[in-house]
Amino acid sequence: MLPKGRRDTAHLVTEARKPRSEDIAYRERRYLIMMGFRVACFGLTIALFAAGAGWFAAIPAVGAITIPYFAVVFANGGREPTSTRGFRAYEPKLPERYSGPGHDTPSDPPVAGQPGDGGVQDAGQE
């Protein structure tokens, strides 16, 4: 008999999530790398503009302008689930296809000229 509040299943050490400190360090490194790339784009923009490259200076300038947005979004993303064990895909329980009354598959198709074939002769026989 198990004491109250204890689970029947044991958790493995390999299933444990990474510590929060490792997660934060990873996000900080990724942010700093992206900001370093932004500084390089900004420096390249200044160098190309000074060299008279014209519109080619705009290409790294766009990178220097847009990279901070993505760096902040990635840094603030937080801890993501590492496994999908707790998630299930939605599977709707749909009813079987409705075929309507009288649409059973007959063993023999109706023969023309007999009652029930849907012809004109059926309309006058009542």
All heavy atoms as an XYZ file, in Angstrom:
957
protein
N       0.833     -1.170      0.000
C       0.000      0.000      0.000
C       0.887      1.247      0.000
O       1.840      1.338      0.757
C      -0.885     -0.033      1.244
C      -1.962      1.006      1.205
S      -3.023      0.908      2.643
C      -4.262     -0.183      2.059
N       0.570      2.193     -0.877
C       1.359      3.412     -0.981
C       0.830      4.486     -0.048
O      -0.374      4.593      0.161
C       1.301      3.959     -2.424
C       1.981      3.115     -3.489
C       1.685      3.690     -4.857
C       3.471      3.080     -3.261
N       1.731      5.270      0.519
C       1.268      6.378      1.359
C       0.487      7.391      0.512
O       0.663      7.479     -0.701
C       2.561      7.006      1.883
C       3.633      6.017      1.628
C       3.174      5.142      0.522
N      -0.372      8.163      1.166
C      -1.169      9.151      0.443
C      -0.269     10.183     -0.225
O       0.729     10.602      0.334
C      -2.108      9.879      1.399
C      -3.369      9.148      1.674
C      -4.304     10.043      2.451
C      -5.652      9.401      2.525
N      -6.590     10.215      3.258
N      -0.664     10.584     -1.432
C       0.055     11.626     -2.141
C       1.225     11.137     -2.985
O       1.837     11.909     -3.683
N       1.556      9.876     -2.911
C       2.670      9.368     -3.713
C       2.164      8.871     -5.045
O       1.055      8.378     -5.173
C       3.363      8.232     -2.972
C       4.033      8.779     -1.726
C       5.115      7.943     -1.236
N       6.197      7.833     -2.192
C       7.237      7.055     -1.987
N       7.333      6.360     -0.896
N       8.203      6.980     -2.867
N       2.989      8.982     -6.044
C       2.627      8.540     -7.387
C       3.041      7.096     -7.598
O       3.958      6.598     -6.967
C       3.317      9.408     -8.429
C       2.923     10.848     -8.336
C       3.626     11.623     -9.398
N       3.402     13.042     -9.209
C       4.019     13.971     -9.871
N       4.903     13.666    -10.774
N       3.770     15.235     -9.646
N       2.366      6.456     -8.541
C       2.719      5.082     -8.879
C       3.911      5.017     -9.829
O       4.544      3.982     -9.947
C       1.523      4.385     -9.544
C       0.381      4.184     -8.561
O       0.643      4.183     -7.341
O      -0.761      4.031     -9.025
N       4.184      6.119    -10.543
C       5.260      6.097    -11.533
C       6.481      6.823    -11.003
O       6.382      7.782    -10.242
C       4.806      6.785    -12.833
O       4.458      8.138    -12.535
C       3.622      6.072    -13.445
N       7.636      6.368    -11.411
C       8.899      7.011    -11.040
C       9.383      7.851    -12.213
O       9.154      7.514    -13.372
C       9.929      5.948    -10.699
N      10.041      8.939    -11.907
C      10.584      9.804    -12.944
C      12.071      9.515    -13.103
O      12.800      9.389    -12.118
C      10.388     11.278    -12.594
C       8.945     11.669    -12.623
N       8.287     11.932    -13.789
C       8.047     11.822    -11.632
C       7.035     12.248    -13.522
N       6.858     12.183    -12.201
N      12.500      9.441    -14.340
C      13.903      9.197    -14.611
C      14.670     10.513    -14.603
O      14.123     11.572    -14.925
C      14.064      8.529    -15.979
C      13.386      7.172    -16.136
C      13.520      6.690    -17.571
C      13.997      6.166    -15.191
N      15.942     10.440    -14.283
C      16.773     11.638    -14.271
C      16.940     12.170    -15.698
O      17.029     13.376    -15.911
C      18.151     11.321    -13.647
C      19.073     12.514    -13.713
C      17.974     10.884    -12.206
N      16.935     11.292    -16.670
C      17.105     11.737    -18.053
C      15.898     12.514    -18.558
O      15.997     13.217    -19.549
C      17.346     10.534    -18.984
O      16.256      9.624    -18.835
C      18.641      9.852    -18.652
N      14.746     12.405    -17.887
C      13.554     13.143    -18.283
C      13.513     14.536    -17.664
O      12.649     15.334    -17.997
C      12.293     12.388    -17.871
C      12.075     11.108    -18.624
C      10.838     10.374    -18.127
O      10.205     10.829    -17.151
O      10.510      9.344    -18.718
N      14.443     14.831    -16.746
C      14.424     16.123    -16.053
C      14.775     17.239    -17.032
O      15.580     17.064    -17.951
C      15.418     16.107    -14.905
N      14.154     18.389    -16.815
C      14.439     19.540    -17.652
C      15.782     20.136    -17.259
O      16.278     19.931    -16.161
C      13.357     20.598    -17.463
C      12.010     20.114    -17.910
C      10.954     21.103    -17.542
N      10.934     22.191    -18.516
C      10.044     23.164    -18.494
N       9.140     23.216    -17.555
N      10.072     24.100    -19.399
N      16.353     20.925    -18.185
C      17.594     21.624    -17.874
C      17.313     22.644    -16.778
O      16.209     23.187    -16.696
C      18.121     22.353    -19.113
C      18.660     21.430    -20.175
C      19.415     22.187    -21.235
C      18.464     22.991    -22.093
N      19.122     23.664    -23.206
N      18.292     22.923    -15.954
C      18.084     23.926    -14.904
C      17.787     25.298    -15.510
O      18.209     25.611    -16.629
C      19.405     23.957    -14.142
C      20.176     22.793    -14.597
C      19.606     22.321    -15.875
N      17.073     26.103    -14.763
C      16.710     27.439    -15.244
C      17.957     28.270    -15.543
O      17.979     29.052    -16.479
C      15.842     28.145    -14.219
C      15.339     29.485    -14.704
C      14.377     30.114    -13.738
N      13.136     29.380    -13.624
C      12.095     29.539    -14.447
N      12.173     30.394    -15.428
N      11.000     28.852    -14.267
N      19.023     28.087    -14.766
C      20.249     28.859    -14.991
C      20.855     28.544    -16.358
O      21.349     29.442    -17.044
C      21.257     28.590    -13.879
O      21.581     27.212    -13.835
N      20.821     27.271    -16.774
C      21.328     26.912    -18.103
C      20.458     27.507    -19.202
O      20.966     27.959    -20.225
C      21.372     25.394    -18.270
C      22.547     24.735    -17.617
C      22.585     23.247    -17.939
O      22.070     22.835    -19.011
O      23.117     22.494    -17.115
N      19.155     27.517    -18.988
C      18.242     28.072    -19.978
C      18.479     29.569    -20.141
O      18.551     30.080    -21.262
C      16.797     27.800    -19.554
C      15.796     28.283    -20.577
O      15.933     27.903    -21.761
O      14.880     29.046    -20.197
N      18.640     30.272    -19.034
C      18.885     31.713    -19.094
C      20.236     31.997    -19.741
O      20.358     32.911    -20.564
C      18.790     32.332    -17.681
C      17.336     32.283    -17.216
C      19.321     33.759    -17.662
C      17.139     32.684    -15.776
N      21.252     31.214    -19.404
C      22.578     31.417    -20.000
C      22.532     31.203    -21.513
O      23.149     31.952    -22.279
C      23.589     30.464    -19.355
N      21.772     30.194    -21.957
C      21.645     29.936    -23.398
C      20.972     31.117    -24.097
O      21.411     31.573    -25.149
C      20.855     28.651    -23.624
C      20.454     28.431    -25.055
C      21.397     28.049    -26.003
C      19.142     28.617    -25.473
C      21.041     27.855    -27.327
C      18.782     28.432    -26.784
C      19.732     28.048    -27.705
O      19.372     27.872    -29.017
N      19.902     31.638    -23.496
C      19.195     32.761    -24.110
C      20.058     34.021    -24.109
O      20.032     34.794    -25.062
C      17.866     32.997    -23.402
C      16.881     31.880    -23.708
C      15.500     32.164    -23.207
N      15.398     31.949    -21.774
C      14.721     32.723    -20.946
N      14.093     33.768    -21.382
N      14.678     32.446    -19.663
N      20.844     34.231    -23.047
C      21.736     35.390    -23.015
C      22.806     35.289    -24.087
O      23.122     36.275    -24.768
C      22.403     35.511    -21.640
C      21.493     36.026    -20.566
C      22.152     36.043    -19.200
O      23.243     35.436    -19.035
O      21.581     36.647    -18.288
N      23.395     34.102    -24.264
C      24.417     33.916    -25.314
C      23.831     34.196    -26.687
O      24.448     34.881    -27.517
C      24.958     32.486    -25.268
C      26.115     32.296    -24.346
C      26.816     30.960    -24.581
N      25.913     29.825    -24.644
C      25.491     29.113    -23.599
N      25.895     29.444    -22.396
N      24.689     28.100    -23.749
N      22.635     33.652    -26.944
C      21.999     33.863    -28.251
C      21.718     35.344    -28.478
O      21.943     35.865    -29.576
C      20.709     33.038    -28.328
C      20.052     33.077    -29.674
C      18.944     32.077    -29.802
N      17.988     32.191    -28.701
C      16.946     31.400    -28.545
N      16.728     30.421    -29.392
N      16.126     31.566    -27.532
N      21.273     36.048    -27.444
C      21.001     37.487    -27.563
C      22.289     38.250    -27.853
O      22.328     39.121    -28.730
C      20.358     37.993    -26.271
C      20.083     39.469    -26.280
C      18.969     39.980    -26.925
C      20.942     40.366    -25.644
C      18.710     41.339    -26.942
C      20.692     41.720    -25.648
C      19.582     42.200    -26.303
O      19.338     43.546    -26.317
N      23.360     37.933    -27.129
C      24.619     38.644    -27.329
C      25.211     38.377    -28.709
O      25.789     39.276    -29.333
C      25.619     38.274    -26.237
C      25.271     38.804    -24.839
C      26.247     38.271    -23.803
C      25.268     40.330    -24.847
N      25.063     37.161    -29.215
C      25.548     36.857    -30.568
C      24.770     37.667    -31.599
O      25.354     38.245    -32.530
C      25.449     35.341    -30.846
C      26.485     34.593    -30.020
C      25.625     35.048    -32.330
C      26.323     33.092    -30.023
N      23.450     37.740    -31.427
C      22.648     38.513    -32.382
C      22.977     40.005    -32.298
O      23.029     40.697    -33.315
C      21.159     38.266    -32.133
C      20.724     36.853    -32.497
S      18.984     36.557    -32.223
C      18.293     37.283    -33.695
N      23.214     40.517    -31.100
C      23.581     41.931    -30.963
C      24.970     42.191    -31.547
O      25.222     43.257    -32.118
C      23.544     42.367    -29.497
C      22.134     42.530    -28.972
S      21.304     43.901    -29.787
C      20.025     43.062    -30.657
N      25.879     41.232    -31.428
C      27.196     41.364    -32.066
C      27.072     41.430    -33.584
O      27.761     42.221    -34.248
N      26.199     40.599    -34.118
C      25.948     40.624    -35.562
C      25.333     41.963    -35.965
O      25.645     42.514    -37.014
C      25.037     39.458    -35.950
C      24.904     39.263    -37.414
C      25.966     38.813    -38.185
C      23.703     39.536    -38.058
C      25.842     38.635    -39.547
C      23.565     39.372    -39.414
C      24.645     38.919    -40.165
N      24.496     42.525    -35.101
C      23.893     43.832    -35.386
C      24.956     44.919    -35.428
O      24.943     45.783    -36.311
C      22.855     44.170    -34.319
C      22.280     45.538    -34.547
C      21.478     46.017    -33.385
N      20.885     47.301    -33.718
C      20.824     48.312    -32.891
N      21.302     48.182    -31.677
N      20.283     49.437    -33.258
N      25.897     44.893    -34.478
C      26.977     45.881    -34.460
C      27.820     45.758    -35.729
O      28.215     46.773    -36.332
C      27.839     45.723    -33.186
C      29.111     46.542    -33.272
C      27.038     46.101    -31.970
N      28.069     44.524    -36.166
C      28.823     44.320    -37.411
C      28.059     44.890    -38.601
O      28.660     45.515    -39.492
C      29.102     42.830    -37.606
N      26.738     44.680    -38.644
C      25.931     45.247    -39.734
C      25.974     46.772    -39.702
O      26.069     47.429    -40.744
C      24.478     44.775    -39.626
S      24.206     43.072    -40.111
N      25.900     47.335    -38.509
C      25.931     48.787    -38.382
C      27.278     49.339    -38.855
O      27.350     50.339    -39.586
C      25.663     49.181    -36.923
C      25.475     50.648    -36.718
C      24.339     51.286    -37.171
C      26.453     51.394    -36.065
C      24.165     52.645    -36.976
C      26.288     52.749    -35.878
C      25.141     53.380    -36.332
N      28.372     48.683    -38.434
C      29.712     49.114    -38.885
C      29.869     48.987    -40.389
O      30.454     49.864    -41.042
N      29.361     47.904    -40.955
C      29.430     47.712    -42.406
C      28.620     48.779    -43.134
O      29.025     49.267    -44.190
C      28.939     46.314    -42.767
C      29.047     45.906    -44.231
C      30.511     45.905    -44.684
C      28.427     44.539    -44.445
N      27.490     49.162    -42.562
C      26.673     50.217    -43.163
C      27.451     51.528    -43.216
O      27.466     52.211    -44.252
C      25.373     50.421    -42.352
O      24.638     49.210    -42.365
C      24.525     51.527    -42.925
N      28.112     51.878    -42.121
C      28.892     53.120    -42.086
C      30.043     53.057    -43.079
O      30.301     54.013    -43.821
C      29.388     53.395    -40.657
C      28.203     53.710    -39.753
C      30.397     54.529    -40.633
C      28.552     53.829    -38.291
N      30.746     51.911    -43.132
C      31.876     51.772    -44.055
C      31.416     51.869    -45.511
O      32.065     52.538    -46.332
C      32.586     50.445    -43.804
N      30.307     51.210    -45.846
C      29.809     51.270    -47.225
C      29.315     52.668    -47.591
O      29.523     53.136    -48.709
C      28.691     50.243    -47.421
C      29.113     48.785    -47.478
C      27.893     47.866    -47.528
C      30.012     48.530    -48.681
N      28.685     53.347    -46.630
C      28.198     54.700    -46.901
C      29.377     55.655    -47.113
O      29.351     56.507    -48.000
C      27.311     55.184    -45.757
C      26.683     56.511    -46.016
C      25.623     56.631    -46.896
C      27.168     57.661    -45.384
C      25.044     57.863    -47.148
C      26.598     58.887    -45.629
C      25.536     58.998    -46.512
N      30.431     55.492    -46.289
C      31.619     56.353    -46.416
C      32.353     56.081    -47.722
O      32.964     56.994    -48.309
C      32.545     56.147    -45.228
N      32.297     54.840    -48.199
C      32.975     54.482    -49.447
C      32.161     54.885    -50.670
O      32.623     54.727    -51.798
C      33.265     52.990    -49.475
N      30.957     55.379    -50.447
C      30.118     55.809    -51.563
C      29.438     54.661    -52.280
O      29.206     54.715    -53.489
N      29.086     53.607    -51.547
C      28.460     52.435    -52.164
C      26.994     52.678    -52.499
O      26.371     51.848    -53.153
C      28.594     51.232    -51.245
N      26.430     53.788    -52.045
C      25.046     54.121    -52.391
C      24.046     53.207    -51.713
O      24.069     53.017    -50.503
N      23.177     52.619    -52.525
C      22.090     51.795    -51.996
C      22.568     50.477    -51.398
O      21.824     49.839    -50.652
C      21.061     51.514    -53.088
C      20.237     52.721    -53.374
C      20.363     53.581    -54.419
C      19.175     53.226    -52.570
N      19.460     54.588    -54.329
C      18.699     54.391    -53.199
C      18.586     52.829    -51.385
C      17.657     55.148    -52.669
C      17.551     53.578    -50.869
C      17.093     54.730    -51.508
N      23.776     50.067    -51.698
C      24.285     48.836    -51.086
C      24.466     48.994    -49.579
O      24.462     48.014    -48.842
C      25.618     48.417    -51.718
C      25.461     47.874    -53.108
C      26.031     48.522    -54.191
C      24.747     46.710    -53.336
C      25.883     48.024    -55.473
C      24.589     46.206    -54.604
C      25.161     46.873    -55.680
N      24.590     50.218    -49.114
C      24.705     50.463    -47.671
C      23.381     50.196    -46.957
O      23.360     49.992    -45.743
C      25.157     51.901    -47.420
N      22.292     50.177    -47.696
C      20.980     49.961    -47.081
C      20.773     48.500    -46.678
O      19.985     48.217    -45.774
C      19.877     50.386    -48.041
N      21.448     47.572    -47.331
C      21.250     46.142    -47.032
C      21.672     45.822    -45.596
O      20.868     45.287    -44.817
C      21.970     45.259    -48.073
C      21.349     45.484    -49.452
C      21.894     43.789    -47.660
C      22.107     44.846    -50.587
N      22.909     46.138    -45.174
C      23.235     45.866    -43.768
C      22.480     46.788    -42.801
O      22.267     46.423    -41.641
C      24.743     46.073    -43.682
C      25.102     46.863    -44.868
C      24.073     46.581    -45.917
N      22.050     47.953    -43.271
C      21.281     48.854    -42.404
C      19.941     48.219    -42.036
O      19.484     48.343    -40.899
C      21.072     50.193    -43.089
N      19.314     47.544    -42.984
C      18.048     46.853    -42.692
C      18.287     45.766    -41.634
O      17.489     45.588    -40.717
C      17.435     46.267    -43.982
C      16.282     45.338    -43.666
C      16.991     47.389    -44.892
N      19.393     45.057    -41.757
C      19.730     44.045    -40.749
C      19.963     44.671    -39.391
O      19.497     44.155    -38.369
N      20.659     45.805    -39.345
C      20.933     46.478    -38.074
C      19.655     46.998    -37.431
O      19.567     47.111    -36.210
C      21.919     47.624    -38.290
N      18.660     47.296    -38.248
C      17.394     47.807    -37.713
C      16.480     46.677    -37.246
O      15.812     46.789    -36.220
C      16.687     48.680    -38.771
C      17.492     49.958    -38.997
C      15.263     49.005    -38.361
C      17.045     50.765    -40.188
N      16.426     45.576    -37.977
C      15.470     44.504    -37.658
C      15.996     43.459    -36.666
O      15.194     42.808    -35.988
C      15.024     43.777    -38.942
O      16.168     43.224    -39.584
C      14.288     44.723    -39.873
N      17.289     43.270    -36.575
C      17.844     42.232    -35.692
C      17.460     42.437    -34.228
O      17.141     41.451    -33.537
C      19.370     42.122    -35.874
C      19.653     41.426    -37.201
C      20.020     41.357    -34.735
C      21.112     41.379    -37.568
N      17.444     43.667    -33.674
C      17.075     43.800    -32.253
C      15.681     43.259    -31.930
O      15.478     42.679    -30.857
C      17.138     45.310    -31.993
C      18.079     45.818    -33.006
C      17.900     44.949    -34.213
N      14.744     43.423    -32.834
C      13.392     42.898    -32.585
C      13.440     41.384    -32.382
O      12.905     40.853    -31.409
C      12.464     43.252    -33.746
C      11.137     42.551    -33.667
C      10.149     42.976    -32.799
C      10.877     41.422    -34.443
C       8.942     42.328    -32.707
C       9.671     40.756    -34.362
C       8.705     41.213    -33.493
O       7.521     40.561    -33.404
N      14.080     40.687    -33.306
C      14.134     39.230    -33.212
C      14.970     38.776    -32.019
O      14.650     37.774    -31.377
C      14.669     38.636    -34.516
C      13.729     38.820    -35.667
C      13.991     39.757    -36.647
C      12.564     38.085    -35.750
C      13.111     39.943    -37.698
C      11.683     38.260    -36.797
C      11.956     39.191    -37.776
N      16.034     39.520    -31.702
C      16.865     39.149    -30.556
C      16.063     39.220    -29.260
O      16.159     38.329    -28.408
C      18.087     40.069    -30.490
N      15.258     40.252    -29.103
C      14.455     40.397    -27.889
C      13.363     39.331    -27.827
O      13.110     38.747    -26.775
C      13.859     41.821    -27.812
C      12.815     41.920    -26.720
C      14.957     42.833    -27.583
N      12.725     39.064    -28.954
C      11.673     38.037    -28.966
C      12.259     36.674    -28.596
O      11.679     35.936    -27.791
C      10.979     37.993    -30.353
C      10.105     36.758    -30.469
C      10.154     39.245    -30.562
N      13.407     36.335    -29.153
C      14.030     35.048    -28.831
C      14.506     35.001    -27.380
O      14.408     33.969    -26.718
C      15.195     34.755    -29.764
C      14.786     34.490    -31.184
C      15.650     34.763    -32.232
C      13.537     33.983    -31.493
C      15.281     34.525    -33.538
C      13.164     33.743    -32.809
C      14.044     34.014    -33.828
N      15.038     36.112    -26.877
C      15.542     36.128    -25.496
C      14.406     36.022    -24.489
O      14.578     35.434    -23.421
C      16.342     37.403    -25.257
N      13.258     36.581    -24.802
C      12.134     36.547    -23.874
C      11.231     35.338    -24.095
O      10.188     35.232    -23.455
C      11.297     37.824    -23.997
C      12.041     39.016    -23.474
O      12.903     38.891    -22.625
N      11.718     40.184    -23.989
N      11.618     34.456    -24.984
C      10.778     33.307    -25.313
C      10.512     32.390    -24.148
O       9.502     31.720    -24.098
N      11.400     32.329    -23.184
C      11.182     31.486    -22.016
C      11.462     30.021    -22.299
O      11.974     29.643    -23.347
N      11.119     29.225    -21.336
C      11.375     27.790    -21.443
C      10.324     27.150    -22.323
O       9.134     27.321    -22.131
C      11.349     27.159    -20.066
C      12.413     27.734    -19.166
C      12.370     27.103    -17.838
N      13.271     25.950    -17.871
C      13.582     25.244    -16.822
N      13.044     25.534    -15.670
N      14.394     24.228    -16.918
N      10.781     26.408    -23.282
C       9.896     25.705    -24.199
C       9.762     24.254    -23.736
O      10.680     23.704    -23.134
C      10.465     25.738    -25.624
C      10.686     27.148    -26.150
C       9.410     27.951    -26.271
O       8.347     27.358    -26.507
O       9.476     29.172    -26.099
N       8.638     23.619    -24.022
C       8.515     22.210    -23.664
C       9.520     21.375    -24.443
O       9.715     21.590    -25.637
C       7.083     21.848    -24.043
C       6.554     22.981    -24.827
C       7.443     24.160    -24.617
N      10.188     20.465    -23.746
C      11.214     19.657    -24.395
C      10.667     18.352    -24.949
O      11.299     17.730    -25.774
C      12.344     19.338    -23.406
O      11.779     18.714    -22.252
C      13.077     20.608    -22.991
N       9.509     17.934    -24.496
C       8.940     16.704    -25.020
C       7.453     16.914    -25.263
O       6.831     17.786    -24.677
C       9.140     15.536    -24.046
O       8.315     15.713    -22.921
N       6.909     16.101    -26.121
C       5.483     16.196    -26.434
C       4.701     15.084    -25.746
O       3.605     14.760    -26.161
C       5.263     16.115    -27.956
O       5.804     14.874    -28.422
C       5.931     17.266    -28.658
N       5.281     14.512    -24.708
C       4.640     13.390    -24.032
C       3.275     13.780    -23.462
O       2.341     13.005    -23.498
C       5.544     12.864    -22.937
C       5.024     11.605    -22.290
C       5.961     11.130    -21.253
N       5.956     12.123    -20.171
C       6.468     11.922    -18.985
N       7.068     10.799    -18.725
N       6.420     12.850    -18.058
N       3.145     15.000    -22.956
C       1.899     15.417    -22.349
C       0.896     15.972    -23.347
O      -0.226     16.279    -22.983
N       1.277     16.099    -24.605
C       0.397     16.686    -25.599
C      -0.189     15.614    -26.500
O       0.493     14.671    -26.875
C       1.162     17.693    -26.459
C       1.705     18.842    -25.672
C       3.030     18.885    -25.309
C       0.875     19.866    -25.282
C       3.523     19.930    -24.580
C       1.359     20.924    -24.557
C       2.691     20.960    -24.198
N      -1.458     15.767    -26.835
C      -2.104     14.856    -27.777
C      -2.704     15.674    -28.897
O      -3.251     16.742    -28.668
C      -3.226     14.074    -27.095
C      -2.755     13.000    -26.179
C      -3.892     12.138    -25.738
N      -5.130     12.917    -25.616
C      -6.250     12.446    -25.141
N      -6.313     11.218    -24.729
N      -7.325     13.189    -25.057
N      -2.619     15.148    -30.080
C      -3.239     15.817    -31.222
C      -4.754     15.669    -31.121
O      -5.267     14.656    -30.645
C      -2.737     15.210    -32.523
N      -5.467     16.681    -31.564
C      -6.927     16.657    -31.521
C      -7.441     15.704    -32.590
O      -7.108     15.830    -33.757
C      -7.487     18.056    -31.764
C      -8.990     18.076    -31.850
C      -9.767     17.802    -30.740
C      -9.635     18.353    -33.044
C     -11.136     17.809    -30.815
C     -11.011     18.370    -33.128
C     -11.759     18.097    -32.011
O     -13.119     18.105    -32.091
N      -8.232     14.741    -32.179
C      -8.837     13.776    -33.094
C     -10.348     13.802    -32.868
O     -10.840     13.209    -31.913
C      -8.286     12.371    -32.845
C      -6.801     12.257    -33.105
C      -6.272     10.886    -32.756
O      -7.085      9.982    -32.466
O      -5.052     10.718    -32.756
N     -11.090     14.491    -33.730
C     -12.539     14.590    -33.515
C     -13.221     13.246    -33.721
O     -12.804     12.435    -34.536
C     -12.982     15.599    -34.574
C     -11.949     15.514    -35.633
C     -10.659     15.184    -34.933
N     -14.269     13.012    -32.952
C     -15.055     11.780    -33.083
C     -16.233     12.094    -33.998
O     -17.294     12.508    -33.551
C     -15.536     11.308    -31.725
C     -14.403     10.895    -30.821
C     -14.910     10.407    -29.498
C     -13.737     10.010    -28.618
N     -14.184      9.624    -27.293
N     -16.013     11.917    -35.276
C     -17.038     12.220    -36.264
C     -17.968     11.021    -36.445
O     -17.531      9.873    -36.374
C     -16.394     12.569    -37.603
C     -15.491     13.791    -37.591
C     -14.808     13.948    -38.950
C     -16.281     15.030    -37.262
N     -19.243     11.294    -36.698
C     -20.154     10.170    -36.972
C     -19.857      9.590    -38.348
O     -19.213     10.220    -39.186
C     -21.537     10.820    -36.934
C     -21.290     12.249    -37.251
C     -19.933     12.569    -36.707
N     -20.345      8.382    -38.550
C     -20.154      7.769    -39.861
C     -20.965      8.536    -40.892
O     -21.967      9.168    -40.582
C     -20.591      6.302    -39.814
C     -19.694      5.465    -38.934
C     -20.081      4.007    -38.987
O     -20.680      3.587    -39.999
O     -19.777      3.301    -38.032
N     -20.543      8.443    -42.146
C     -21.197      9.188    -43.211
C     -22.652      8.746    -43.358
O     -22.961      7.572    -43.416
C     -20.468      8.978    -44.534
C     -21.032      9.827    -45.670
C     -20.207      9.720    -46.919
N     -18.892     10.310    -46.747
C     -18.629     11.590    -46.944
N     -19.592     12.409    -47.273
N     -17.418     12.042    -46.806
N     -23.555      9.720    -43.425
C     -24.987      9.458    -43.546
C     -25.324      9.187    -45.002
O     -24.975      9.966    -45.883
C     -25.764     10.672    -43.040
C     -27.262     10.514    -43.142
C     -27.938      9.631    -42.324
C     -27.987     11.244    -44.065
C     -29.295      9.479    -42.404
C     -29.355     11.110    -44.159
C     -30.002     10.225    -43.329
O     -31.352     10.077    -43.417
N     -25.999      8.084    -45.274
C     -26.339      7.750    -46.657
C     -27.815      7.977    -46.958
O     -28.227      7.848    -48.097
C     -25.959      6.302    -46.966
O     -26.657      5.435    -46.098
N     -28.622      8.273    -45.975
C     -30.035      8.555    -46.212
C     -30.874      7.293    -46.219
O     -30.365      6.172    -46.333
N     -32.190      7.457    -46.088
C     -33.061      6.275    -46.068
C     -33.187      5.651    -47.458
O     -33.211      6.349    -48.472
C     -34.403      6.839    -45.597
C     -34.359      8.276    -45.983
C     -32.927      8.693    -45.893
N     -33.241      4.348    -47.500
C     -33.443      3.629    -48.756
C     -32.225      3.558    -49.648
O     -32.325      3.218    -50.821
N     -31.081      3.905    -49.119
C     -29.871      3.847    -49.945
C     -29.023      2.642    -49.596
O     -27.815      2.667    -49.710
C     -29.043      5.123    -49.768
C     -29.654      6.320    -50.423
N     -29.827      6.408    -51.776
C     -30.151      7.463    -49.915
C     -30.390      7.569    -52.068
N     -30.600      8.232    -50.938
N     -29.665      1.598    -49.138
C     -28.927      0.372    -48.886
C     -28.477     -0.180    -50.227
O     -29.115     -0.002    -51.253
C     -29.811     -0.669    -48.183
C     -30.212     -0.188    -46.788
O     -29.481      0.648    -46.236
O     -31.252     -0.640    -46.294
N     -27.416     -0.868    -50.226
C     -26.922     -1.425    -51.488
C     -27.703     -2.688    -51.805
O     -27.556     -3.713    -51.130
C     -25.417     -1.740    -51.387
O     -25.208     -2.585    -50.271
C     -24.610     -0.471    -51.222
N     -28.549     -2.644    -52.804
C     -29.319     -3.841    -53.154
C     -28.431     -4.879    -53.820
O     -27.440     -4.555    -54.453
C     -30.379     -3.319    -54.131
C     -29.765     -2.093    -54.731
C     -28.870     -1.516    -53.669
N     -28.836     -6.119    -53.649
C     -28.041     -7.189    -54.254
C     -28.252     -7.227    -55.772
O     -27.336     -7.507    -56.513
C     -28.399     -8.539    -53.625
O     -29.795     -8.777    -53.802
N     -29.480     -6.959    -56.236
C     -29.757     -6.936    -57.672
C     -30.294     -5.557    -58.046
O     -31.244     -5.070    -57.438
C     -30.810     -7.982    -58.048
C     -30.328     -9.402    -57.789
O     -29.112     -9.622    -57.963
O     -31.154    -10.250    -57.417
N     -29.725     -4.910    -59.058
C     -30.246     -3.607    -59.470
C     -31.622     -3.771    -60.101
O     -31.945     -4.829    -60.648
C     -29.221     -3.106    -60.485
C     -28.493     -4.311    -60.953
C     -28.569     -5.300    -59.839
N     -32.502     -2.726    -60.004
C     -33.844     -2.854    -60.595
C     -33.767     -2.991    -62.117
O     -32.910     -2.406    -62.761
C     -34.538     -1.551    -60.197
C     -33.458     -0.611    -59.806
C     -32.288     -1.443    -59.365
N     -34.667     -3.796    -62.643
C     -34.725     -4.026    -64.090
C     -35.724     -3.040    -64.675
O     -36.793     -2.807    -64.112
C     -35.143     -5.483    -64.378
C     -35.221     -5.725    -65.873
C     -34.175     -6.444    -63.719
N     -35.409     -2.454    -65.818
C     -36.288     -1.478    -66.456
C     -37.625     -2.119    -66.782
O     -37.701     -3.260    -67.241
C     -35.641     -0.947    -67.728
N     -38.712     -1.373    -66.539
C     -40.054     -1.869    -66.829
C     -40.719     -2.529    -65.649
O     -41.882     -2.890    -65.715
N     -40.029     -2.749    -64.547
C     -40.623     -3.352    -63.361
C     -40.944     -2.252    -62.353
O     -40.343     -1.187    -62.365
C     -39.656     -4.357    -62.728
C     -39.435     -5.596    -63.572
C     -38.532     -6.588    -62.843
O     -37.914     -6.265    -61.855
N     -38.472     -7.802    -63.372
N     -41.902     -2.489    -61.483
C     -42.196     -1.489    -60.451
C     -40.958     -1.251    -59.580
O     -40.242     -2.180    -59.220
C     -43.311     -2.125    -59.630
C     -43.888     -3.189    -60.499
C     -42.804     -3.620    -61.433
N     -40.719      0.018    -59.262
C     -39.575      0.364    -58.422
C     -38.364      0.787    -59.208
O     -37.341      1.107    -58.622
N     -38.432      0.793    -60.553
C     -37.261      1.210    -61.314
C     -37.194      2.719    -61.483
O     -36.216      3.245    -61.990
C     -37.226      0.525    -62.687
C     -38.325      1.017    -63.614
O     -39.269      1.668    -63.120
O     -38.225      0.741    -64.829
N     -38.262      3.453    -61.069
C     -38.254      4.893    -61.181
C     -38.714      5.391    -62.531
O     -38.604      6.575    -62.819
N     -39.231      4.535    -63.362
C     -39.653      4.937    -64.697
C     -41.042      5.565    -64.702
O     -41.693      5.713    -63.677
N     -41.550      5.904    -65.884
C     -42.849      6.568    -66.044
C     -43.979      5.613    -65.719
O     -45.032      6.008    -65.268
C     -42.965      7.099    -67.498
C     -44.286      7.784    -67.710
C     -41.813      8.027    -67.809
N     -43.785      4.327    -65.905
C     -44.838      3.363    -65.678
C     -45.253      3.328    -64.213
O     -46.411      3.051    -63.906
C     -44.386      1.972    -66.095
C     -44.107      1.868    -67.578
C     -43.493      0.520    -67.928
O     -43.201     -0.290    -67.056
N     -43.306      0.265    -69.209
N     -44.369      3.627    -63.292
C     -44.703      3.590    -61.880
C     -45.704      4.679    -61.519
O     -46.500      4.507    -60.615
C     -43.442      3.790    -61.024
C     -42.551      2.562    -61.030
O     -43.074      1.483    -61.390
O     -41.361      2.682    -60.699
N     -45.685      5.805    -62.205
C     -46.525      6.934    -61.845
C     -47.992      6.629    -62.090
O     -48.855      7.091    -61.376
C     -46.125      8.177    -62.652
N     -48.352      5.830    -63.078
C     -49.732      5.551    -63.397
C     -50.301      4.351    -62.676
O     -51.487      4.081    -62.747
N     -49.522      3.568    -61.958
C     -49.996      2.331    -61.324
C     -50.274      2.564    -59.839
O     -49.551      2.137    -58.985
C     -48.947      1.233    -61.449
C     -48.659      0.843    -62.866
C     -47.558     -0.210    -62.909
O     -46.944     -0.511    -61.920
N     -47.324     -0.736    -64.105
N     -51.334      3.203    -59.503
C     -51.682      3.350    -58.087
C     -53.128      3.208    -57.899
O     -53.997      3.186    -58.563
C     -51.210      4.685    -57.562
C     -49.718      4.642    -57.330
C     -49.276      5.847    -56.525
O     -50.037      6.375    -55.717
O     -48.148      6.267    -56.713
